[in-house]
């Protein structure tokens, strides 16, 4: 149709109706504006004004009709679409109208087989009288469908064979089919791999001579004969484990199921076969692993008991058998509470298990516990136990490592009893030594009162005894924590100090061993006595400076350094030798504590230096 210059107007959709029977017009708001006559007949749900995505579905490309731009992007491209309520697809294209705000979705029915014509109710009246193209397209489709169906009919048998073979070869299990005489009809790819025969070499051969071991062939032939005569076989439809023969002569374990069937009046058997070699090896390894695990458990010196979340015994090693008096077979599967837990503790045990099942938490896990336990004969004894939780095969368990501490408890009781006896003996000894020293002090006092010539010597002796008595009392009361270095120094020099400023004491807080306390007490007493006779404590302005510190030594060792320095304005001796006190000062530290001593004079007095290994002097060995 053409229009003259004076008849120019836009071609309306009604002018195109007869030429596009399978079409629908959609505006930019995705509303349906017009429906072609054939589509009106077969698209029963379509209505002008409806939204396009309510009724139309794009099949190729497969995409939803949500946006106008999506439809515009497909303009000029081949599309496949369908209208809801229709049983066939349409192939066509999308055209953008000249106004730019509407498209035409045009199609033609896709017919895939001859029966579709009648099934879909398509008639020539669906197409325009003046346009034969739709009729021609249908005719061409009908021709193509007829040719395809004819070809398919001639190829059905071949396709069926190929399909069957592809299914058989895709099976993971070996599939072997034999006839009633035992001749191989089918031998799939898995069977080729399992038994080592080529398929062409086994077809038509007796299965007995191929995979049945020599000593089983007679029974196999008899079973086939019996089935041919009676139609009965005991093993049909069941899983059978049996040895089988490979092409190289090796024997493998197999599991198979045999099914009889008929085809075109002839009887056959198909066997589905699985190689059990790896499964058997795994089972053997598992059994070996179980034996190995059990041997480890049974070689353990501690009792090892495993229970599940219900408290039922899953493992009970030999040490547990010996400790509790149950045999392993009697303990397995029993509730642990009834076996080894004393009655007074069973309720708490049950509550603990319940708490773990509901929360997954338990305070006792990973800790050393000391509890009473019960033997099979009902006797109770002390145990030490550590419990760990673990998972195995999606189930949870607890394993307890248990040690009988009866002997240990007895030893601890004996040690405690001996310690108490030693403490009592020590107290008695300390009491007697204190009394003896007190008597000596009293005798010294009376002697000093009665004698005028030796009063100074007796007074000095009294001071020494009083100092040693005080040190002895302190050692008796603080032997566990050690005697403080500063405390010892003050106690030794206190009887000889002339004033509160006559001594300077400086050093870190250290705790001395008993041996070091006694040895240093003797040394400090001698130094203090000498200072009161000849040195700093003799003079009113004299000062004694006492210091100590810890100093690192070679090869990671450390030492306690002690200095005693006297400063006064009196006469200073040229040499220090000869007296018993001086010998005690020089020898005691070396002999008793493994240290060394330097004793020398200075312009204002004397200097005493001692170096003692820390390991010999300090209680904390630092």
Backbone torsions as a table, in degrees:
resi	resn	phi	psi	omega
1	UNK	NA	136.7	177.0
2	UNK	-131.7	155.4	-176.9
3	UNK	-120.1	142.4	177.4
4	UNK	-76.9	173.1	-177.8
5	UNK	-61.5	-35.8	-179.1
6	UNK	-84.0	0.0	-179.3
7	UNK	-114.8	19.5	-176.9
8	UNK	-65.6	123.3	173.7
9	UNK	-158.0	164.0	180.0
10	UNK	-73.3	134.6	178.8
11	UNK	-67.8	127.6	-178.1
12	UNK	-83.4	160.8	179.7
13	UNK	-64.5	-28.0	179.6
14	UNK	-65.0	-30.1	179.1
15	UNK	-67.2	-22.5	-176.2
16	UNK	-100.7	-7.1	-173.8
17	UNK	-49.3	-52.9	-176.2
18	UNK	-63.3	-20.4	-174.0
19	UNK	-93.3	-17.4	-179.1
20	UNK	-129.1	70.4	-175.7
21	UNK	-67.0	-29.5	-178.3
22	UNK	-106.2	71.7	-177.2
23	UNK	-148.7	160.3	177.0
24	UNK	-143.7	137.8	177.7
25	UNK	-99.4	132.8	-178.0
26	UNK	-128.1	131.4	179.6
27	UNK	-88.7	-180.0	-174.6
28	UNK	-67.7	-16.0	175.1
29	UNK	-91.1	10.7	178.9
30	UNK	64.6	26.5	173.8
31	UNK	-94.7	143.1	178.8
32	UNK	-77.2	125.8	-178.8
33	UNK	-104.6	-25.7	-177.4
34	UNK	-158.0	147.5	179.8
35	UNK	-129.2	128.6	179.3
36	UNK	-62.9	158.5	-174.0
37	UNK	-62.2	-43.1	-179.6
38	UNK	-68.4	-37.6	178.9
39	UNK	-68.6	-32.2	175.4
40	UNK	-62.0	-36.4	-177.0
41	UNK	-73.7	-42.7	-173.4
42	UNK	-99.2	-25.3	175.4
43	UNK	-91.9	76.0	-168.1
44	UNK	-63.4	-23.6	-175.0
45	UNK	-91.0	-9.6	-176.9
46	UNK	-68.5	141.5	176.5
47	UNK	-151.3	138.7	178.2
48	UNK	-61.2	135.4	-178.8
49	UNK	99.4	-19.1	177.3
50	UNK	-71.4	157.3	175.3
51	UNK	-76.2	138.7	-173.7
52	UNK	-60.4	-38.7	-175.2
53	UNK	-72.5	-4.8	174.8
54	UNK	-75.6	-26.4	-171.1
55	UNK	-127.4	-22.9	-172.8
56	UNK	-108.5	142.9	-178.4
57	UNK	-135.3	122.4	174.2
58	UNK	-80.5	123.0	-178.0
59	UNK	-94.6	-37.5	178.2
60	UNK	-146.2	110.3	1.3
61	UNK	-72.0	145.6	-178.9
62	UNK	-77.6	107.9	-179.8
63	UNK	-157.0	149.2	178.3
64	UNK	-75.6	154.4	177.8
65	UNK	-97.2	84.0	-177.5
66	UNK	-106.2	-31.3	-173.1
67	UNK	-131.5	147.9	177.8
68	UNK	-59.7	-40.7	-177.7
69	UNK	-63.5	-29.6	178.9
70	UNK	-63.2	-42.1	179.2
71	UNK	-69.0	-42.7	-179.3
72	UNK	-61.5	-34.0	-178.8
73	UNK	-66.5	-15.9	-178.3
74	UNK	-100.7	4.7	-179.1
75	UNK	-58.7	130.1	177.5
76	UNK	84.3	1.5	-179.9
77	UNK	-106.5	149.1	177.7
78	UNK	-71.2	127.9	179.9
79	UNK	-129.0	155.6	172.9
80	UNK	-118.2	131.2	-176.7
81	UNK	-144.0	168.8	-178.5
82	UNK	-146.2	149.6	175.2
83	UNK	-106.2	137.1	179.8
84	UNK	-58.6	138.8	-177.1
85	UNK	96.8	-13.7	179.3
86	UNK	-96.4	153.2	-178.1
87	UNK	-106.7	13.5	-179.7
88	UNK	-145.9	158.2	179.2
89	UNK	-91.4	162.3	175.2
90	UNK	-123.0	142.3	177.7
91	UNK	-111.9	132.2	-178.7
92	UNK	-172.9	-145.0	-176.3
93	UNK	-150.6	168.7	177.1
94	UNK	-110.8	130.6	-179.8
95	UNK	-120.6	132.8	177.0
96	UNK	-86.5	126.0	-179.3
97	UNK	-74.2	161.7	-174.2
98	UNK	-60.5	-32.0	-179.6
99	UNK	-67.3	-20.6	177.3
100	UNK	82.0	-3.8	-179.2
101	UNK	-119.8	22.2	176.8
102	UNK	-154.4	149.7	177.0
103	UNK	-126.4	158.9	172.0
104	UNK	-112.1	122.2	173.8
105	UNK	-96.8	106.1	-172.9
106	UNK	-109.2	144.3	178.9
107	UNK	-151.9	178.0	176.2
108	UNK	-145.3	137.6	-176.5
109	UNK	-58.0	139.9	176.0
110	UNK	-98.9	114.6	-178.7
111	UNK	-108.1	125.7	-174.3
112	UNK	-106.2	-17.2	176.9
113	UNK	-150.4	161.4	-172.8
114	UNK	-60.5	-34.4	-177.8
115	UNK	-66.9	-15.3	-178.7
116	UNK	-64.1	-30.0	-177.3
117	UNK	-58.9	-52.6	-179.5
118	UNK	-72.1	-35.4	-177.4
119	UNK	-63.8	-40.8	-177.0
120	UNK	-86.5	-8.7	179.1
121	UNK	69.4	29.4	179.9
122	UNK	-83.9	130.4	177.4
123	UNK	-129.6	166.8	-179.6
124	UNK	-63.6	-22.3	179.1
125	UNK	-67.0	-12.5	176.8
126	UNK	-72.8	-12.7	-174.2
127	UNK	-114.4	156.5	-177.2
128	UNK	-68.6	147.0	-179.0
129	UNK	-70.3	-30.0	-171.4
130	UNK	-93.5	0.4	-179.8
131	UNK	-130.5	111.2	-176.2
132	UNK	-88.6	-2.6	-176.4
133	UNK	-59.0	-46.6	178.8
134	UNK	-59.7	-36.7	178.8
135	UNK	-66.6	-39.8	-180.0
136	UNK	-65.6	-41.2	178.6
137	UNK	-61.4	-42.5	178.2
138	UNK	-63.7	-40.2	-179.7
139	UNK	-63.7	-43.5	178.2
140	UNK	-62.3	-42.0	178.0
141	UNK	-62.6	-42.6	179.2
142	UNK	-60.2	-41.6	179.6
143	UNK	-63.3	-47.3	-179.1
144	UNK	-61.6	-39.9	179.5
145	UNK	-64.0	-41.8	-179.4
146	UNK	-63.7	-41.8	179.5
147	UNK	-64.2	-44.8	-179.4
148	UNK	-61.5	-42.9	-180.0
149	UNK	-65.4	-34.6	178.7
150	UNK	-67.8	-43.5	178.5
151	UNK	-62.8	-44.8	179.6
152	UNK	-60.1	-37.8	-179.4
153	UNK	-63.5	-38.5	-179.2
154	UNK	-76.8	-22.4	-176.6
155	UNK	-100.7	-1.7	-175.5
156	UNK	-55.0	-44.0	-176.0
157	UNK	-66.4	-45.4	179.5
158	UNK	-64.0	-43.0	178.7
159	UNK	-61.9	-39.1	-180.0
160	UNK	-62.3	-42.0	179.0
161	UNK	-65.0	-45.8	179.5
162	UNK	-63.2	-41.7	179.5
163	UNK	-62.8	-44.1	179.6
164	UNK	-62.2	-43.1	-179.3
165	UNK	-65.8	-38.9	179.6
166	UNK	-66.0	-37.2	177.6
167	UNK	-65.6	-43.8	-179.9
168	UNK	-63.7	-42.9	-176.4
169	UNK	-73.9	-19.8	177.2
170	UNK	-83.9	-11.1	-179.8
171	UNK	-69.2	139.4	178.3
172	UNK	-76.6	-27.8	177.7
173	UNK	-87.1	151.1	172.7
174	UNK	-67.4	134.5	179.2
175	UNK	-122.6	116.7	-179.2
176	UNK	-125.1	128.2	177.3
177	UNK	-113.5	132.3	177.0
178	UNK	-127.2	158.7	175.4
179	UNK	-91.1	-172.3	-175.6
180	UNK	-67.6	-17.4	178.3
181	UNK	-91.4	-3.2	180.0
182	UNK	88.1	12.4	179.4
183	UNK	-86.7	140.5	-175.2
184	UNK	-73.7	125.0	176.9
185	UNK	-103.6	-35.1	-179.0
186	UNK	-139.8	142.5	-176.9
187	UNK	-150.2	97.3	-169.7
188	UNK	-78.2	178.1	-174.7
189	UNK	-62.7	-38.5	178.7
190	UNK	-64.2	-34.3	177.4
191	UNK	-68.0	-38.7	177.0
192	UNK	-59.0	-45.7	-179.4
193	UNK	-67.9	-37.7	-175.8
194	UNK	-71.5	-43.6	-171.5
195	UNK	-103.8	-12.6	173.9
196	UNK	83.3	10.5	176.2
197	UNK	-96.6	147.3	169.2
198	UNK	-76.4	146.7	-176.6
199	UNK	-60.2	-43.0	-178.1
200	UNK	-63.3	-26.8	-177.3
201	UNK	-81.1	-14.7	-176.1
202	UNK	-106.3	-22.8	-178.5
203	UNK	-61.1	127.1	-179.0
204	UNK	86.9	-6.7	178.4
205	UNK	-89.3	159.2	178.4
206	UNK	-74.3	128.1	179.7
207	UNK	-63.1	-27.7	-179.2
208	UNK	-62.7	-39.8	-177.7
209	UNK	-80.2	-13.3	-176.8
210	UNK	-93.1	-57.4	-170.4
211	UNK	-122.6	-6.2	179.8
212	UNK	-86.7	123.5	178.9
213	UNK	-56.4	152.9	-174.4
214	UNK	-54.8	-43.8	-174.7
215	UNK	-77.0	-2.2	180.0
216	UNK	-114.2	-1.7	-173.8
217	UNK	-68.6	-37.6	-179.4
218	UNK	-63.2	-43.1	178.0
219	UNK	-65.1	-37.0	179.0
220	UNK	-63.8	-46.7	-179.3
221	UNK	-63.8	-37.8	-180.0
222	UNK	-66.3	-39.0	178.7
223	UNK	-63.8	-40.1	177.7
224	UNK	-64.0	-43.7	179.8
225	UNK	-63.1	-43.6	-179.9
226	UNK	-62.0	-40.2	179.8
227	UNK	-66.9	-39.7	179.1
228	UNK	-62.6	-32.3	-177.4
229	UNK	-85.2	-36.7	-172.2
230	UNK	-116.3	-17.0	-175.4
231	UNK	73.0	16.7	-177.7
232	UNK	-121.7	144.3	175.2
233	UNK	-153.7	130.3	-172.9
234	UNK	-70.3	-27.3	-171.3
235	UNK	-95.4	-3.1	-176.6
236	UNK	-64.9	137.1	177.3
237	UNK	76.5	6.7	-178.8
238	UNK	-115.9	157.0	174.7
239	UNK	-82.6	122.2	-175.5
240	UNK	-119.6	131.7	172.0
241	UNK	-99.4	131.1	-174.8
242	UNK	-155.7	155.4	170.4
243	UNK	-77.8	152.7	177.7
244	UNK	-138.4	157.3	-174.5
245	UNK	-104.0	132.9	174.9
246	UNK	-96.1	169.9	-177.7
247	UNK	-61.7	-31.0	-179.3
248	UNK	-85.1	5.8	176.9
249	UNK	90.0	-5.9	178.9
250	UNK	-76.7	152.1	179.2
251	UNK	-103.0	133.4	177.5
252	UNK	-125.5	149.5	174.9
253	UNK	-81.5	136.1	179.4
254	UNK	-130.8	159.7	169.7
255	UNK	-122.9	131.1	-177.2
256	UNK	-142.5	155.1	173.8
257	UNK	-127.5	131.0	-175.4
258	UNK	-112.0	130.4	-179.9
259	UNK	-123.5	126.4	175.6
260	UNK	-86.4	149.8	175.1
261	UNK	-155.3	165.8	178.4
262	UNK	-120.1	143.1	176.6
263	UNK	-141.8	120.1	-178.0
264	UNK	52.2	42.7	174.4
265	UNK	82.6	-2.7	-179.8
266	UNK	-105.6	146.6	-179.8
267	UNK	-94.4	143.8	-179.4
268	UNK	-142.4	165.7	172.0
269	UNK	-127.8	136.4	171.3
270	UNK	-119.0	128.7	179.0
271	UNK	-110.5	128.6	171.7
272	UNK	-97.7	119.2	-168.5
273	UNK	-122.4	137.1	179.3
274	UNK	-126.2	132.1	177.8
275	UNK	-76.1	122.3	-178.1
276	UNK	-98.2	9.9	-175.0
277	UNK	-57.8	-51.6	-178.6
278	UNK	-66.2	-37.1	179.1
279	UNK	-64.4	-41.7	179.0
280	UNK	-66.1	-40.7	178.4
281	UNK	-63.4	-42.6	179.2
282	UNK	-63.4	-40.4	178.9
283	UNK	-64.0	-40.9	178.7
284	UNK	-65.1	-42.3	178.1
285	UNK	-63.9	-38.8	178.9
286	UNK	-64.6	-42.6	178.6
287	UNK	-64.2	-40.6	178.5
288	UNK	-65.0	-40.3	178.3
289	UNK	-63.0	-40.9	179.2
290	UNK	-63.8	-40.7	178.0
291	UNK	-64.9	-40.9	179.7
292	UNK	-63.7	-44.7	179.2
293	UNK	-61.9	-42.9	-178.9
294	UNK	-65.9	-37.2	179.3
295	UNK	-65.6	-37.5	177.0
296	UNK	-64.9	-45.7	179.5
297	UNK	-61.0	-43.1	-175.9
298	UNK	-74.0	-20.4	177.5
299	UNK	-84.7	-11.4	179.9
300	UNK	-66.2	140.3	178.8
301	UNK	-76.9	-26.8	177.6
302	UNK	-87.8	151.5	173.2
303	UNK	-69.1	133.7	179.3
304	UNK	-122.1	116.9	-178.6
305	UNK	-126.1	128.8	177.7
306	UNK	-113.6	133.2	177.7
307	UNK	-129.0	159.3	175.3
308	UNK	-92.2	-173.8	-175.8
309	UNK	-68.1	-15.9	176.8
310	UNK	-92.9	1.3	179.3
311	UNK	85.1	10.0	-179.6
312	UNK	-85.4	137.6	-174.5
313	UNK	-72.6	125.6	176.7
314	UNK	-107.7	-20.3	178.1
315	UNK	-150.5	142.6	-175.4
316	UNK	-151.2	98.1	-171.5
317	UNK	-79.9	177.0	-175.1
318	UNK	-61.8	-37.8	179.3
319	UNK	-63.8	-34.7	176.8
320	UNK	-67.9	-37.6	177.2
321	UNK	-60.1	-47.1	-179.3
322	UNK	-67.8	-37.9	-175.5
323	UNK	-71.5	-43.2	-171.7
324	UNK	-103.5	-13.8	174.1
325	UNK	85.4	10.8	174.7
326	UNK	-100.7	145.6	170.0
327	UNK	-79.8	154.3	-173.2
328	UNK	-60.3	-42.4	-177.3
329	UNK	-62.6	-35.1	180.0
330	UNK	-75.1	-24.7	-176.9
331	UNK	-86.0	-34.5	-176.5
332	UNK	-61.1	131.2	178.6
333	UNK	85.9	-10.0	179.3
334	UNK	-87.6	159.9	177.7
335	UNK	-77.3	127.4	-176.8
336	UNK	-60.3	-29.7	-179.1
337	UNK	-61.9	-37.5	-179.0
338	UNK	-77.9	-13.9	-174.5
339	UNK	-95.8	-55.3	-168.8
340	UNK	-123.6	-6.2	-177.2
341	UNK	-94.5	125.0	178.9
342	UNK	-60.0	150.1	-176.5
343	UNK	-52.1	-37.8	-176.6
344	UNK	-67.2	-16.6	-175.4
345	UNK	-109.1	-2.5	-173.7
346	UNK	-69.1	-37.1	179.9
347	UNK	-63.7	-44.7	179.2
348	UNK	-63.5	-37.9	177.8
349	UNK	-62.4	-45.7	179.5
350	UNK	-63.1	-40.2	178.7
351	UNK	-65.7	-37.9	177.8
352	UNK	-64.1	-42.4	177.1
353	UNK	-63.0	-44.3	-179.9
354	UNK	-62.5	-41.4	179.8
355	UNK	-62.3	-40.5	179.7
356	UNK	-68.1	-39.8	179.9
357	UNK	-63.5	-32.9	-176.3
358	UNK	-90.7	-26.9	-175.5
359	UNK	-119.2	-18.9	-175.8
360	UNK	75.1	14.7	-177.9
361	UNK	-125.2	148.5	176.7
362	UNK	-154.4	130.3	-177.2
363	UNK	-70.3	-26.0	-171.6
364	UNK	-81.7	-13.0	-174.6
365	UNK	-67.2	135.4	175.4
366	UNK	73.9	12.9	-179.6
367	UNK	-117.0	155.6	173.0
368	UNK	-84.3	119.5	-178.6
369	UNK	-115.8	140.7	173.3
370	UNK	-115.8	119.6	-173.4
371	UNK	-142.7	163.3	170.0
372	UNK	-83.0	148.8	175.8
373	UNK	-131.7	167.5	-175.0
374	UNK	-125.4	133.8	176.8
375	UNK	-86.7	173.1	-179.8
376	UNK	-61.6	-28.7	179.8
377	UNK	-85.3	4.2	176.4
378	UNK	91.9	-8.6	179.9
379	UNK	-74.8	146.9	178.5
380	UNK	-104.6	149.1	179.1
381	UNK	-152.3	157.4	-177.6
382	UNK	-82.0	140.4	177.2
383	UNK	-130.4	157.7	169.3
384	UNK	-115.4	131.9	-169.6
385	UNK	-140.1	142.6	171.9
386	UNK	-127.3	131.5	-175.3
387	UNK	-116.2	134.6	174.0
388	UNK	-125.3	146.4	176.9
389	UNK	-103.3	146.4	177.3
390	UNK	-154.4	163.9	178.7
391	UNK	-112.9	143.9	175.8
392	UNK	-148.6	122.1	-179.6
393	UNK	54.1	47.5	176.3
394	UNK	68.6	5.3	177.8
395	UNK	-111.9	154.4	-178.5
396	UNK	-107.2	145.0	-177.9
397	UNK	-141.0	165.9	171.9
398	UNK	-125.7	137.7	172.1
399	UNK	-119.2	128.7	178.9
400	UNK	-110.6	128.9	172.1
401	UNK	-97.7	119.3	-168.6
402	UNK	-122.4	136.0	179.0
403	UNK	-127.5	133.3	176.1
404	UNK	-77.2	117.4	-177.3
405	UNK	-108.2	25.0	178.7
406	UNK	-57.8	-50.0	-178.6
407	UNK	-64.7	-38.6	179.7
408	UNK	-64.5	-41.4	178.3
409	UNK	-63.7	-41.0	178.4
410	UNK	-63.2	-43.0	180.0
411	UNK	-63.4	-41.0	178.5
412	UNK	-63.5	-39.9	178.7
413	UNK	-64.4	-40.7	179.5
414	UNK	-65.2	-43.5	179.0
415	UNK	-62.0	-44.1	179.3
416	UNK	-62.6	-39.6	179.3
417	UNK	-66.2	-42.5	178.3
418	UNK	-64.7	-39.6	179.8
419	UNK	-63.5	-39.8	178.2
420	UNK	-64.6	-41.7	178.1
421	UNK	-63.9	-42.6	178.6
422	UNK	-62.2	-39.2	179.3
423	UNK	-63.1	-42.9	179.5
424	UNK	-64.7	-41.8	178.9
425	UNK	-64.6	-40.4	180.0
426	UNK	-63.8	-41.7	178.0
427	UNK	-61.3	-41.8	179.9
428	UNK	-65.0	-41.9	179.5
429	UNK	-65.1	-44.9	179.0
430	UNK	-59.9	-40.2	-179.9
431	UNK	-62.7	-44.0	-178.0
432	UNK	-69.2	-40.6	178.6
433	UNK	-63.7	-42.3	178.8
434	UNK	-60.9	-43.8	177.8
435	UNK	-61.4	-42.4	-178.5
436	UNK	-64.4	-43.7	179.0
437	UNK	-65.0	-36.5	178.1
438	UNK	-63.2	-41.1	176.9
439	UNK	-62.6	-40.3	179.9
440	UNK	-64.3	-42.1	178.3
441	UNK	-61.0	-43.1	-179.6
442	UNK	-64.3	-40.8	179.0
443	UNK	-64.9	-38.4	178.9
444	UNK	-64.9	-39.6	179.0
445	UNK	-62.8	-45.1	-179.6
446	UNK	-65.7	-37.6	-179.6
447	UNK	-66.0	-40.5	-179.6
448	UNK	-66.5	-30.4	178.1
449	UNK	-73.6	-33.4	-175.5
450	UNK	-86.5	-21.4	-174.4
451	UNK	-118.2	132.6	178.0
452	UNK	-96.4	-27.2	-176.1
453	UNK	-75.6	-41.2	-174.4
454	UNK	-105.5	19.0	-174.2
455	UNK	-64.1	-34.5	-179.0
456	UNK	-67.7	-42.1	-179.7
457	UNK	-66.4	-40.6	-179.1
458	UNK	-67.5	-38.8	178.3
459	UNK	-61.6	-41.4	179.0
460	UNK	-64.3	-42.0	179.0
461	UNK	-64.2	-39.9	179.3
462	UNK	-61.4	-42.4	180.0
463	UNK	-62.6	-40.8	178.9
464	UNK	-63.6	-44.5	-178.3
465	UNK	-65.5	-41.1	179.0
466	UNK	-62.0	-40.6	179.7
467	UNK	-64.8	-45.3	-179.8
468	UNK	-65.8	-33.2	178.5
469	UNK	-66.0	-44.0	178.7
470	UNK	-63.3	-42.3	179.0
471	UNK	-63.5	-40.1	178.4
472	UNK	-61.9	-43.1	178.8
473	UNK	-62.0	-42.3	179.6
474	UNK	-65.4	-42.1	178.6
475	UNK	-62.3	-36.6	178.3
476	UNK	-66.9	-33.3	-176.6
477	UNK	-91.3	-21.9	-174.7
478	UNK	-125.8	29.5	-175.3
479	UNK	-64.6	-27.4	-178.5
480	UNK	-77.9	-37.2	-176.6
481	UNK	-95.5	-8.6	178.9
482	UNK	82.2	155.9	-179.2
483	UNK	-90.8	133.9	-178.9
484	UNK	-70.2	141.7	-179.3
485	UNK	-61.7	-46.7	179.8
486	UNK	-63.3	-39.7	179.4
487	UNK	-62.2	-42.7	-180.0
488	UNK	-63.5	-45.1	-178.4
489	UNK	-61.3	-47.7	-178.9
490	UNK	-60.5	-40.7	-177.4
491	UNK	-66.9	-35.1	-177.3
492	UNK	-75.1	-34.3	-174.5
493	UNK	-96.3	-13.0	-174.5
494	UNK	-55.0	-43.8	-178.1
495	UNK	-64.7	-15.9	-171.5
496	UNK	-112.3	-6.6	-178.4
497	UNK	-66.7	139.7	177.9
498	UNK	-89.8	-23.1	177.7
499	UNK	-159.4	172.8	179.3
500	UNK	-70.5	-15.7	179.5
501	UNK	-100.6	4.3	-175.1
502	UNK	-79.6	-9.6	-179.9
503	UNK	-134.8	135.6	174.0
504	UNK	-113.6	116.3	-176.3
505	UNK	-114.1	125.5	-174.9
506	UNK	-147.2	130.6	177.2
507	UNK	166.7	162.8	-179.8
508	UNK	-70.6	160.9	177.9
509	UNK	-72.2	115.5	179.8
510	UNK	-129.9	147.7	177.5
511	UNK	-110.6	121.8	-175.7
512	UNK	-91.2	151.2	171.9
513	UNK	-71.3	163.4	179.6
514	UNK	-59.0	-43.6	-177.7
515	UNK	-64.4	-44.1	179.2
516	UNK	-65.7	-36.3	180.0
517	UNK	-62.2	-46.8	-178.6
518	UNK	-66.0	-44.6	-178.6
519	UNK	-63.4	-48.0	-179.3
520	UNK	-68.3	-29.9	176.0
521	UNK	-62.6	-42.1	177.4
522	UNK	-62.2	-44.0	-177.4
523	UNK	-66.1	-49.1	-179.1
524	UNK	-62.8	-36.4	177.5
525	UNK	-61.9	-44.2	-179.4
526	UNK	-65.7	-41.0	178.6
527	UNK	-63.7	-39.8	-179.3
528	UNK	-68.2	-40.8	178.3
529	UNK	-61.7	-46.8	179.4
530	UNK	-62.3	-37.6	179.1
531	UNK	-67.0	-32.5	179.5
532	UNK	-75.5	-27.1	-179.2
533	UNK	-86.1	-46.7	-169.3
534	UNK	-123.5	-13.8	-168.1
535	UNK	-118.7	-139.9	-167.8
536	UNK	-62.4	-36.7	-179.0
537	UNK	-74.3	-8.0	178.7
538	UNK	-80.8	-28.2	-174.4
539	UNK	-106.2	144.3	-174.9
540	UNK	-63.7	-35.2	-178.6
541	UNK	-93.8	3.3	-178.6
542	UNK	-70.3	148.8	-179.5
543	UNK	-133.2	137.3	171.9
544	UNK	-111.6	125.3	179.8
545	UNK	-109.7	115.6	-177.0
546	UNK	-115.6	121.8	-178.5
547	UNK	-134.2	154.2	174.2
548	UNK	-149.2	154.8	177.9
549	UNK	-160.2	165.8	176.4
550	UNK	-100.7	131.8	-179.5
551	UNK	-129.2	133.7	177.9
552	UNK	-67.4	145.1	-179.5
553	UNK	-117.5	-170.0	179.1
554	UNK	-70.2	150.2	175.2
555	UNK	55.6	36.8	174.4
556	UNK	79.6	3.1	178.5
557	UNK	-83.4	165.2	177.2
558	UNK	-140.6	159.8	-174.4
559	UNK	-138.5	154.3	173.9
560	UNK	-94.4	118.5	179.1
561	UNK	-102.6	127.1	-179.4
562	UNK	-124.5	133.7	175.6
563	UNK	-127.9	140.9	174.5
564	UNK	-126.5	111.6	-176.8
565	UNK	-122.8	126.2	178.9
566	UNK	-105.0	139.2	179.4
567	UNK	-134.4	120.2	179.4
568	UNK	-156.2	174.8	-176.8
569	UNK	-102.7	5.9	-179.2
570	UNK	-83.2	-174.8	179.7
571	UNK	-69.2	143.8	179.8
572	UNK	-115.1	128.9	179.9
573	UNK	-66.0	148.8	178.6
574	UNK	-74.4	-37.2	-178.7
575	UNK	-131.4	154.4	176.6
576	UNK	-119.0	101.4	-178.3
577	UNK	-163.1	167.2	167.3
578	UNK	94.1	-39.3	-173.8
579	UNK	-82.4	157.8	178.6
580	UNK	-63.9	-41.3	179.7
581	UNK	-59.0	-42.9	179.3
582	UNK	-62.6	-40.6	179.0
583	UNK	-64.8	-39.3	177.5
584	UNK	-61.9	-42.9	-180.0
585	UNK	-61.7	-42.9	-176.8
586	UNK	-73.1	-37.9	-168.8
587	UNK	-96.5	-30.4	-170.0
588	UNK	-60.6	-45.4	-175.7
589	UNK	-68.0	-40.3	178.8
590	UNK	-66.3	-42.9	-175.6
591	UNK	-74.2	-44.9	-173.7
592	UNK	-85.5	-34.8	-171.0
593	UNK	-119.3	1.6	177.4
594	UNK	70.5	22.5	-179.5
595	UNK	-102.5	-172.8	175.6
596	UNK	-133.3	155.8	-171.6
597	UNK	-131.0	142.8	171.8
598	UNK	-127.6	124.8	-178.9
599	UNK	-126.8	117.9	-175.8
600	UNK	-147.3	165.5	178.7
601	UNK	-92.6	156.4	174.8
602	UNK	-128.1	170.4	179.9
603	UNK	-57.8	-24.8	-176.2
604	UNK	-117.9	9.9	179.4
605	UNK	161.7	-138.9	179.4
606	UNK	-125.4	160.4	177.0
607	UNK	-131.1	122.9	177.4
608	UNK	-111.4	125.2	178.0
609	UNK	-124.5	131.5	178.4
610	UNK	-130.0	137.8	175.2
611	UNK	-122.8	118.9	-174.0
612	UNK	-127.4	132.6	176.0
613	UNK	-57.3	134.0	-179.2
614	UNK	-58.2	-36.4	-178.5
615	UNK	-62.8	-23.5	-179.7
616	UNK	-93.3	-18.0	-170.4
617	UNK	-107.3	-37.7	-169.6
618	UNK	-104.1	145.3	-176.5
619	UNK	-68.9	-37.4	-178.2
620	UNK	-88.4	4.3	173.4
621	UNK	58.5	36.3	178.9
622	UNK	-117.3	NA	NA
